[in-house]
Amino acid sequence: MTVRKTDELTTKVAEHRTPTYEIEPIFLNRWSPRAYSEQPIDDETLFRIFEAARWAPSSYNLQPWRFIVAKSEEDRSKFLSFIFEGNVTWCKKAPVLAVLVSHTVNSNGEPNHKHAFDAGAAWGYLALQATQLGIYTHAMGGFDREKAREVLQLPAEYEPQIVISLGYYGDPQDLPEALRAREVPSTRRPLSEIVFEGQFGGKMKSL
Ligand SMILES: Cc1cc2nc3c(=O)[nH]c(=O)nc-3n(C[C@H](O)[C@H](O)[C@H](O)COP(=O)(O)O)c2cc1C
């Protein structure tokens, strides 16, 4: 059952995503679906996913990322209380929700201007490792930051970045129609729009 689903999803990705240059398939196979199964994620698998995030690079190796996880019904409903309704519609089925917060200061209490950038790298590592383990992640910026601060009892020097849903793929038929239509891996801008030579906007030959 799980194998068939993996095959279906790989086909779905192949239909929608074509890299211009050869890359590892994991980069294409990671995408952000909304159709979650309620199948739980065992702790070993979950810890492997956070372990990958742990090894992300960061400015001065400050590792400003922290993850606050909700697995129990009680914690999940606490988290759902600060996630915006448009996201709750689908993410409520995900067995795990995690809030990624970043430490905004260094050990001397001075601002770490790279905290958000580094937290983003940790999210990327996490998402790729999850994909490798057959778990789908979806980042959400759509939540009430102030309410999250209160509910999570977040110290002032930490900033909420995203909520992440994690789970196995479910049945898209369970989604409201508008979301079902969006349940396809997205594509990307061409390389020529994001890689420049010499100066901003400088066209790179043969790109
Ligand atoms: C910082 C961040 C915030 C996002 N916020 C939301 C959100 O609130 N709701 C949502 O449905 N998707 C959200 N997304 C998912 C993006 O829309 C998605 O990553 C993007 O369209 C690319 O698609 P892919 O992840 O399937 O490759 C967010 C992604 C990121 C990285």
The ligand as an ORCA input file, in Angstrom:
! r2SCAN-3c Opt
* xyz 0 1
  C       8.373     30.379      4.787
  C       7.244     29.637      4.110
  C       5.927     29.944      4.439
  C       4.870     29.239      3.844
  N       3.584     29.461      4.269
  C       2.582     28.680      3.808
  C       1.279     28.783      4.364
  O       1.011     29.530      5.306
  N       0.308     27.977      3.821
  C       0.554     27.112      2.810
  O      -0.376     26.421      2.375
  N       1.796     26.982      2.279
  C       2.812     27.727      2.766
  N       4.092     27.564      2.270
  C       4.360     26.576      1.222
  C       4.768     27.239     -0.095
  O       3.641     27.791     -0.705
  C       5.457     26.185     -0.993
  O       6.653     25.769     -0.370
  C       5.786     26.758     -2.374
  O       4.603     27.025     -3.083
  C       6.638     25.799     -3.182
  O       5.985     24.563     -3.309
  P       6.650     23.196     -2.837
  O       7.045     23.352     -1.388
  O       5.553     22.167     -3.012
  O       7.839     22.938     -3.696
  C       5.151     28.259      2.851
  C       6.482     27.972      2.526
  C       7.521     28.632      3.144
  C       8.944     28.251      2.800
*
